[in-house]
Amino acid sequence: MKSNVAIAEISQPYAEALMSVAQSKNLTDQLGEDVRSLLSLLLESEQLRNFLDNPFVALEDKKGVINRILGDGANAYFRNFLLLLVDRRRILLLEPILQQYLTLLRQLKQIALAEVISAVPLTEDQQQAVKDKVIALTKAREVELDTKIDRELIGGVIIRVGSQVIDASLRGQLRRISLRLNGA
């Protein structure tokens, strides 16, 4: 089992290196889009994750798959970065490296990431209300929402921004009422 601390310590320098290249070439946003696309593909395809993580797959085969995935229009710096990860046998850390790059990009752009858990999908107006609340709370320029559905909430939302949690769910309200009643 991989230690999260060890993964973070190994992933951080690679993400910082990618960010450094992106900043020097004024490509932070473009590489951010490439990173999001590849992350989305990795999350959707367990087969791709298993292929890249498999130590018995030849490095050239992994490079070939990466080149096919990226296609001809991919950013050369991003392609070279991924091929370097294969050469250094760090491709199994691709997901945490890409996640860390997005974290660095958010810091650079002063964008707060808010995880929003709701019982039903939020409307555009509700999403905007959440963004406004998070901007007021964090003083960020923008807010990026990571929405998830949890039917057990009954209603309302739970918003997580960093270590702060705003529990405005019915389940949370019922729990607080129960604690007050039990304490009385």
Number of C-alpha atoms within 10 A of each C-alpha: 3 6 8 10 9 9 13 14 11 15 21 18 14 21 21 16 13 21 23 14 16 19 15 10 10 12 16 22 14 13 23 18 13 18 19 16 13 17 17 12 14 17 12 11 12 11 10 16 17 12 16 26 17 13 12 8 11 12 16 12 12 21 19 12 14 17 16 10 12 16 11 9 6 13 15 11 15 18 17 12 16 20 21 14 18 20 14 10 14 18 21 17 17 22 18 19 25 22 17 20 26 21 16 18 21 18 13 12 14 15 19 22 20 21 17 20 22 22 18 15 13 18 9 9 9 11 15 14 12 19 20 14 14 23 16 11 11 16 14 17 11 17 22 13 19 12 15 16 14 15 11 11 18 14 16 17 24 22 22 18 17 11 5 11 13 13 15 15 20 17 17 18 13 11 12 12 12 11 11 10 9 8 7 5
